[in-house]
Amino acid sequence: MPRYLKRGMDAGAIEEADAKVRATVEGILGEIKSRGDAAVRELSEKFDKWSPENFKLSGQEIEQAIGQVAKRDLDDIKFAQAQVRGFAQKQRDSMKDIEVETLPGVILGHRHIPVNSIGCYVPGGRYPMVASAHMSIVTARVAGVKRIIACAPPFRGGPHPAIVAAMHFGGADEIYVLGGVQAVAMMALGTGSVSAVDMVVGPGNAYVAEAKRQLYGRVGIDLLAGATETLIIADDSVDGEICATDLLGQAEHGPTSPAILITNFEKLARDTIAEVERLLTILPSADLAGKAWADYGEVIVCADEAEMIAEADRIASEHVQVMTRDPDVFLNGMKNYGSLFLGPRTNVAYGDKVIGTNHTLPTRKAARYTGGLWVGKFLKTCTYQKVLTDEASAMIGEVCSRLCMLEGFTGHAEQANVRVRRYGGRNVPYAQAAE
């Protein structure tokens, strides 16, 4: 049985915090639904002290922002976007439209149809998440989405130049300097000045994730991507320093970010705890990372690899970093994770920023039933059918008629019967099954 050397916050306290977030978000959405642009402006002034003449950037303002970004930074942004675009294109190429004759004269098929319009949220509170623009906008462009609007909060009193550059080079059609729930609601519900989109994507804090949850159904969403989670699975092939570094590297996202170590080597577990404490004395982001570690950090010692796999699947973490002698054991054995980072040469930061896989991933155990954002999230797989011959229609009709009557659907049965009469030459009485 797994042994905990360190546990995180009590589940009851987490639920209480979640309830407060739900109530706040519900109120904000109600305001924007009823008062549109006026509510958006008031909320932006309240939360971000930001109320420009126009939240949407003009072409000139976009160029001015890009002009403030150093050439090396622009080159790095373009490099990262090339990696994301290249992998997304390979994913798109793997998704084929199909058409098959399943019975003589019966044609079935499906087509992958892009969503028509999307809104991309790019977080930018303490950390301007430039990479989130690549993950949503670039991937949507590869999928073939026609209209892409993007929002990011103001940063130090204005648009963040690097985020604007990433949005622009990624392919956004409209760029807004607007943050939080009000941005998500504006895109999803529409206002007097902005047409609603069909889908809202992108990570964010607990309030943004809750807004997406409450808006789901009115619009599509990618997934409920809340506070960043990281899980490290390690054995005695690595040391406490690298484990602690990688735990705190993700814990710095915010004070509610879980950071968990699973190992079958107790010395590594204790070394890692000691290294975390040492690094928190020198890490510039120790205020956030230390709070996350104190409240949400866990260290679990397991008996063997099989128990480590079972425990990791139970946790179903967003990011799972595997640093063991044979990482493929976990690649082949695990089922519940957002994304795997295999071997000590890679790490979650690579996936977050540049390597090419998408960093918008499931949190809070959603990895049990969904993967992360990818090009397929922007595509609707829609089926169609054709019946080409009289014989096929009559044959299918007879079976359909009987199955409809089995369920008591007489009107359904008559849809089949009329075709049996017309194409099969059989006089089936109204509202009776074709025998």
C-alpha positions as CSV (number, residue, x, y, z in Angstrom):
1,M,0.0,0.0,0.0
2,P,1.4,3.5,-0.9
3,R,2.8,5.5,2.1
4,Y,2.5,9.3,2.2
5,L,5.6,11.1,3.5
6,K,3.7,14.4,2.8
7,R,0.0,15.1,2.2
8,G,-1.7,18.1,0.7
9,M,-4.7,20.2,1.8
10,D,-7.8,18.6,3.1
11,A,-10.4,17.9,0.4
12,G,-13.1,19.8,2.4
13,A,-11.1,23.0,2.3
14,I,-10.7,22.7,-1.4
15,E,-14.4,22.2,-1.9
16,E,-15.2,25.3,0.2
17,A,-12.9,27.4,-2.0
18,D,-14.5,26.0,-5.2
19,A,-17.9,27.0,-4.0
20,K,-16.9,30.6,-3.6
21,V,-15.4,30.6,-7.1
22,R,-18.7,29.2,-8.5
23,A,-20.8,31.9,-6.9
24,T,-18.5,34.7,-8.1
25,V,-18.4,33.5,-11.7
26,E,-22.2,33.0,-11.8
27,G,-22.7,36.6,-10.8
28,I,-20.3,38.0,-13.4
29,L,-21.8,35.9,-16.2
30,G,-25.3,37.2,-15.3
31,E,-24.1,40.8,-15.4
32,I,-22.5,40.4,-18.9
33,K,-25.5,38.5,-20.2
34,S,-27.9,41.3,-19.2
35,R,-25.7,44.4,-19.8
36,G,-23.2,43.4,-22.4
37,D,-20.4,45.8,-23.2
38,A,-21.2,48.1,-20.3
39,A,-20.7,45.2,-17.8
40,V,-17.5,44.1,-19.6
41,R,-16.1,47.6,-19.2
42,E,-17.1,47.9,-15.5
43,L,-15.6,44.5,-14.7
44,S,-12.3,45.2,-16.5
45,E,-12.0,48.5,-14.6
46,K,-12.8,46.7,-11.3
47,F,-10.5,43.8,-11.7
48,D,-7.7,45.1,-13.9
49,K,-8.0,48.9,-13.7
50,W,-8.2,48.8,-17.5
51,S,-10.8,50.7,-19.5
52,P,-9.4,51.8,-22.9
53,E,-11.4,53.5,-25.6
54,N,-11.5,50.2,-27.4
55,F,-10.5,46.8,-26.1
56,K,-9.8,45.5,-29.6
57,L,-6.4,46.4,-31.0
58,S,-6.1,48.1,-34.3
59,G,-3.7,47.1,-37.0
60,Q,-1.5,50.0,-36.0
61,E,-1.5,49.1,-32.3
62,I,-0.6,45.5,-33.2
63,E,2.4,46.7,-35.2
64,Q,3.4,49.1,-32.4
65,A,3.4,46.2,-29.9
66,I,5.4,43.9,-32.2
67,G,7.9,46.7,-32.6
68,Q,8.6,46.6,-28.9
69,V,9.7,42.9,-29.0
70,A,13.4,42.1,-29.4
71,K,14.3,40.2,-32.6
72,R,15.6,37.2,-30.7
73,D,12.3,36.9,-28.8
74,L,10.4,37.2,-32.1
75,D,12.6,34.5,-33.6
76,D,12.0,32.3,-30.6
77,I,8.2,32.8,-30.8
78,K,8.3,31.9,-34.5
79,F,10.4,28.8,-33.7
80,A,8.0,27.6,-31.1
81,Q,5.0,28.2,-33.3
82,A,6.7,26.2,-36.1
83,Q,7.1,23.2,-33.8
84,V,3.4,23.5,-32.7
85,R,2.2,23.9,-36.2
86,G,4.3,21.0,-37.5
87,F,3.0,18.6,-34.9
88,A,-0.6,19.8,-35.3
89,Q,-0.3,19.3,-39.1
90,K,0.9,15.7,-38.6
91,Q,-2.1,15.1,-36.3
92,R,-4.5,16.7,-38.8
93,D,-3.0,14.5,-41.6
94,S,-3.8,11.4,-39.6
95,M,-7.5,12.2,-39.5
96,K,-9.1,11.0,-42.8
97,D,-12.5,11.5,-44.2
98,I,-14.0,8.1,-45.0
99,E,-16.7,6.7,-47.2
100,V,-17.4,3.0,-47.3
101,E,-20.1,0.7,-48.9
102,T,-21.1,-1.3,-45.8
103,L,-23.8,-3.3,-47.7
104,P,-24.6,-3.5,-51.4
105,G,-26.1,-0.1,-52.2
106,V,-25.5,1.4,-48.7
107,I,-22.9,4.1,-48.3
108,L,-21.7,5.5,-45.0
109,G,-19.1,8.1,-44.3
110,H,-17.8,10.8,-42.1
111,R,-16.2,14.2,-42.7
112,H,-14.0,16.3,-40.3
113,I,-15.5,19.8,-40.5
114,P,-13.7,22.7,-38.7
115,V,-15.6,24.7,-36.1
116,N,-16.6,28.0,-37.7
117,S,-15.4,30.4,-35.0
118,I,-13.4,30.2,-31.7
119,G,-12.3,32.5,-28.9
120,C,-8.8,31.9,-27.5
121,Y,-8.0,33.0,-23.9
122,V,-4.3,33.6,-23.1
123,P,-3.6,34.0,-19.4
124,G,-1.5,37.0,-18.4
125,G,-1.7,37.7,-14.7
126,R,1.6,37.4,-12.9
127,Y,3.0,35.5,-15.8
128,P,2.3,36.5,-19.4
129,M,1.6,33.1,-21.0
130,V,3.0,33.8,-24.5
131,A,3.0,30.1,-25.3
132,S,-0.7,29.7,-24.8
133,A,-1.3,31.8,-27.9
134,H,0.7,29.2,-29.9
135,M,-1.3,26.3,-28.5
136,S,-4.7,27.6,-29.3
137,I,-4.4,29.9,-32.2
138,V,-1.9,28.0,-34.3
139,T,-3.6,24.7,-33.7
140,A,-7.0,26.2,-34.7
141,R,-5.5,27.6,-37.9
142,V,-4.1,24.2,-38.8
143,A,-7.6,22.7,-38.3
144,G,-9.1,25.3,-40.7
145,V,-11.1,27.5,-38.3
146,K,-12.3,30.5,-40.2
147,R,-12.6,33.2,-37.5
148,I,-10.2,33.3,-34.5
149,I,-10.5,36.0,-31.8
150,A,-8.0,36.2,-28.9
151,C,-8.0,37.8,-25.5
152,A,-5.3,38.4,-23.0
153,P,-5.4,40.7,-19.9
154,P,-3.5,43.9,-19.7
155,F,0.0,43.7,-18.4
156,R,1.4,46.7,-16.5
157,G,-1.2,49.0,-18.0
158,G,-1.4,47.9,-21.6
159,P,-1.1,45.0,-24.0
160,H,1.8,42.7,-23.5
161,P,3.9,43.1,-26.6
162,A,5.1,39.4,-26.8
163,I,1.6,38.1,-26.4
164,V,0.3,40.4,-29.1
165,A,3.1,39.2,-31.4
166,A,2.4,35.6,-30.7
167,M,-1.3,36.1,-31.3
168,H,-0.6,38.0,-34.6
169,F,1.9,35.5,-36.0
170,G,-0.3,32.6,-34.9
171,G,-3.1,33.9,-37.1
172,A,-5.6,35.6,-34.8
173,D,-8.2,37.7,-36.8
174,E,-9.1,39.9,-33.8
175,I,-7.0,40.7,-30.7
176,Y,-8.5,42.1,-27.5
177,V,-6.8,43.3,-24.4
178,L,-9.2,42.0,-21.8
179,G,-8.8,39.4,-19.1
180,G,-10.6,37.1,-16.7
181,V,-14.2,35.9,-16.7
182,Q,-15.3,39.0,-18.5
183,A,-13.1,38.1,-21.5
184,V,-14.4,34.5,-21.6
185,A,-18.0,35.7,-21.3
186,M,-17.6,38.4,-24.0
187,M,-16.3,35.8,-26.5
188,A,-18.9,33.1,-25.5
189,L,-22.0,35.3,-25.1
190,G,-21.2,38.1,-27.5
191,T,-21.9,41.8,-26.7
192,G,-23.0,44.8,-28.8
193,S,-19.5,45.2,-30.2
194,V,-18.4,41.5,-30.4
195,S,-20.1,38.6,-32.2
196,A,-20.2,35.4,-30.1
197,V,-18.0,32.5,-31.1
198,D,-18.9,28.8,-31.3
199,M,-16.1,27.6,-29.0
200,V,-13.9,29.0,-26.2
201,V,-10.5,27.5,-25.6
202,G,-7.4,28.1,-23.5
203,P,-6.1,27.7,-19.9
204,G,-6.6,30.1,-17.1
205,N,-7.1,30.4,-13.3
206,A,-9.9,28.9,-11.3
207,Y,-12.3,31.6,-12.3
208,V,-11.6,31.2,-16.0
209,A,-12.0,27.5,-15.8
210,E,-15.3,27.9,-13.8
211,A,-16.6,30.3,-16.4
212,K,-15.9,27.8,-19.2
213,R,-17.7,25.1,-17.1
214,Q,-20.8,27.3,-16.7
215,L,-20.8,28.4,-20.3
216,Y,-20.4,24.8,-21.7
217,G,-23.4,23.9,-23.8
218,R,-24.0,27.5,-24.8
219,V,-20.6,27.2,-26.5
220,G,-18.2,24.4,-26.9
221,I,-15.0,24.3,-24.8
222,D,-11.7,22.5,-25.2
223,L,-11.6,21.2,-21.6
224,L,-11.6,22.4,-18.0
225,A,-8.0,23.4,-17.7
226,G,-7.6,24.7,-14.2
227,A,-4.5,25.1,-11.9
228,T,-1.4,23.5,-13.3
229,E,-0.7,20.0,-11.9
230,T,2.6,18.0,-12.0
231,L,3.4,14.5,-11.0
232,I,6.9,13.1,-11.0
233,I,7.5,9.3,-11.1
234,A,11.1,8.5,-10.2
235,D,13.4,5.7,-9.1
236,D,16.9,5.7,-7.8
237,S,18.3,6.4,-11.3
238,V,17.8,10.2,-10.5
239,D,18.5,12.4,-7.5
240,G,16.6,14.7,-5.2
241,E,17.8,17.9,-6.9
242,I,16.3,17.2,-10.3
243,C,13.1,16.0,-8.8
244,A,12.8,19.0,-6.5
245,T,13.6,21.4,-9.4
246,D,11.0,19.9,-11.6
247,L,8.3,19.9,-8.9
248,L,8.9,23.6,-8.0
249,G,9.2,24.5,-11.7
250,Q,5.5,23.8,-12.1
251,A,4.4,24.7,-8.6
252,E,5.4,28.3,-9.3
253,H,2.3,28.6,-11.6
254,G,0.3,29.5,-8.5
255,P,-0.6,28.7,-4.9
256,T,-3.1,26.0,-5.8
257,S,-0.9,24.0,-8.2
258,P,-0.4,20.3,-7.0
259,A,3.1,19.0,-7.2
260,I,3.5,15.3,-6.4
261,L,6.3,12.8,-6.3
262,I,5.8,9.1,-6.5
263,T,8.8,6.8,-6.0
264,N,9.7,3.3,-5.0
265,F,12.9,4.6,-3.3
266,E,12.4,6.2,0.1
267,K,15.8,7.8,0.2
268,L,14.9,9.7,-3.0
269,A,11.6,10.8,-1.4
270,R,13.4,12.2,1.6
271,D,16.2,13.8,-0.4
272,T,13.6,15.5,-2.6
273,I,11.8,17.0,0.4
274,A,15.1,18.3,1.7
275,E,16.0,19.7,-1.7
276,V,12.6,21.4,-2.1
277,E,13.2,23.2,1.2
278,R,16.7,24.3,0.1
279,L,15.5,25.5,-3.3
280,L,12.7,27.5,-1.7
281,T,15.3,29.7,0.0
282,I,16.8,30.8,-3.4
283,L,14.0,30.5,-6.0
284,P,12.7,33.9,-7.0
285,S,9.1,32.5,-7.3
286,A,9.3,30.9,-3.8
287,D,6.3,32.8,-2.6
288,L,3.9,31.0,-5.0
289,A,5.8,27.7,-5.3
290,G,6.3,27.4,-1.6
291,K,2.5,28.0,-0.9
292,A,1.7,25.4,-3.5
293,W,4.1,22.9,-2.0
294,A,2.9,23.5,1.5
295,D,-0.8,23.1,0.6
296,Y,-0.8,20.8,-2.4
297,G,2.5,19.0,-2.4
298,E,2.6,15.3,-1.8
299,V,5.3,12.6,-1.6
300,I,4.2,9.0,-2.0
301,V,6.4,5.9,-1.6
302,C,5.3,2.8,-3.4
303,A,6.5,-0.8,-3.3
304,D,7.2,-1.3,-7.0
305,E,6.5,-0.1,-10.5
306,A,3.1,-1.8,-10.7
307,E,2.0,0.1,-7.5
308,M,3.5,3.3,-8.9
309,I,1.4,2.9,-12.1
310,A,-1.8,2.3,-10.2
311,E,-1.2,5.3,-7.9
312,A,-0.4,7.5,-10.9
313,D,-3.6,6.4,-12.7
314,R,-5.6,7.2,-9.6
315,I,-4.2,10.7,-9.4
316,A,-4.7,11.3,-13.2
317,S,-2.4,14.3,-13.3
318,E,-2.2,16.9,-16.0
319,H,1.6,16.5,-16.5
320,V,3.4,13.3,-15.7
321,Q,7.2,13.3,-15.8
322,V,8.7,9.8,-15.7
323,M,12.4,9.6,-14.7
324,T,13.1,5.9,-14.3
325,R,15.4,3.3,-15.8
326,D,12.7,2.3,-18.3
327,P,10.2,5.0,-18.8
328,D,8.4,3.0,-21.5
329,V,7.1,0.8,-18.7
330,F,4.9,3.7,-17.8
331,L,4.1,4.7,-21.3
332,N,2.8,1.3,-22.0
333,G,1.2,0.8,-18.5
334,M,-0.5,4.1,-17.7
335,K,-3.9,5.1,-18.9
336,N,-4.8,8.4,-17.1
337,Y,-2.7,11.4,-17.8
338,G,-2.7,14.7,-19.7
339,S,0.7,14.3,-21.2
340,L,3.8,12.2,-20.5
341,F,7.4,13.4,-20.3
342,L,9.6,10.4,-20.6
343,G,13.2,10.4,-19.3
344,P,15.3,12.9,-17.5
345,R,16.3,14.7,-20.7
346,T,12.8,16.1,-21.1
347,N,10.6,18.0,-18.7
348,V,7.3,19.8,-18.5
349,A,8.7,23.2,-19.3
350,Y,9.7,21.9,-22.8
351,G,6.1,20.9,-23.4
352,D,4.8,24.1,-21.9
353,K,6.8,26.4,-24.2
354,V,8.4,24.9,-27.3
355,I,8.7,21.2,-28.1
356,G,5.5,21.1,-30.1
357,T,2.9,19.2,-28.2
358,N,0.0,21.2,-26.8
359,H,0.2,22.5,-23.2
360,T,-3.6,22.9,-22.7
361,L,-4.3,19.7,-20.8
362,P,-6.9,18.1,-18.5
363,T,-6.7,18.8,-14.7
364,R,-8.6,17.7,-11.6
365,K,-8.8,14.1,-12.7
366,A,-10.4,14.9,-16.1
367,A,-7.5,12.8,-17.7
368,R,-9.7,9.8,-16.8
369,Y,-11.9,10.7,-19.7
370,T,-10.3,13.2,-22.0
371,G,-6.9,14.2,-23.5
372,G,-5.7,17.7,-24.0
373,L,-6.2,20.3,-26.7
374,W,-5.2,19.2,-30.1
375,V,-6.2,19.8,-33.7
376,G,-9.0,17.3,-33.5
377,K,-10.8,19.5,-30.8
378,F,-11.5,22.1,-33.5
379,L,-13.0,19.5,-35.8
380,K,-16.5,18.1,-35.8
381,T,-16.6,14.5,-37.1
382,C,-20.0,14.4,-38.8
383,T,-21.5,11.3,-40.4
384,Y,-23.6,10.9,-43.5
385,Q,-25.4,8.1,-45.3
386,K,-26.7,7.3,-48.8
387,V,-28.8,4.4,-50.0
388,L,-28.3,4.0,-53.7
389,T,-30.6,1.1,-54.8
390,D,-34.2,0.2,-54.4
391,E,-33.2,-3.3,-53.1
392,A,-31.0,-1.8,-50.4
393,S,-33.7,0.6,-49.2
394,A,-36.3,-2.1,-49.0
395,M,-34.1,-4.5,-47.2
396,I,-32.9,-2.0,-44.6
397,G,-36.5,-0.8,-44.3
398,E,-37.9,-4.2,-43.4
399,V,-35.5,-4.6,-40.5
400,C,-35.9,-0.9,-39.4
401,S,-39.7,-1.3,-39.4
402,R,-39.6,-4.2,-37.1
403,L,-37.1,-2.6,-34.7
404,C,-39.2,0.6,-34.5
405,M,-42.3,-1.4,-33.6
406,L,-40.3,-3.3,-31.0
407,E,-39.8,0.0,-29.3
408,G,-43.3,1.3,-29.9
409,F,-42.3,4.0,-32.4
410,T,-45.1,3.7,-35.0
411,G,-44.2,6.9,-36.8
412,H,-40.6,5.8,-37.1
413,A,-41.8,2.5,-38.5
414,E,-43.9,4.2,-41.1
415,Q,-40.8,6.1,-42.4
416,A,-39.4,2.6,-43.2
417,N,-42.7,1.1,-44.4
418,V,-43.3,3.8,-47.0
419,R,-40.0,2.9,-48.6
420,V,-40.7,-0.8,-48.4
421,R,-43.9,-0.2,-50.3
422,R,-42.3,2.1,-52.9
423,Y,-39.0,0.4,-53.5
424,G,-39.7,-3.2,-52.5
425,G,-43.2,-3.6,-54.0
426,R,-44.7,-4.9,-50.7
427,N,-48.0,-3.6,-49.4
428,V,-47.1,-3.1,-45.7
429,P,-50.2,-1.8,-43.8
430,Y,-49.9,1.6,-42.1
431,A,-48.4,1.4,-38.5
432,Q,-47.6,-2.3,-38.7
433,A,-44.2,-3.8,-38.9
434,A,-42.9,-5.1,-42.2
435,E,-42.7,-8.9,-41.9
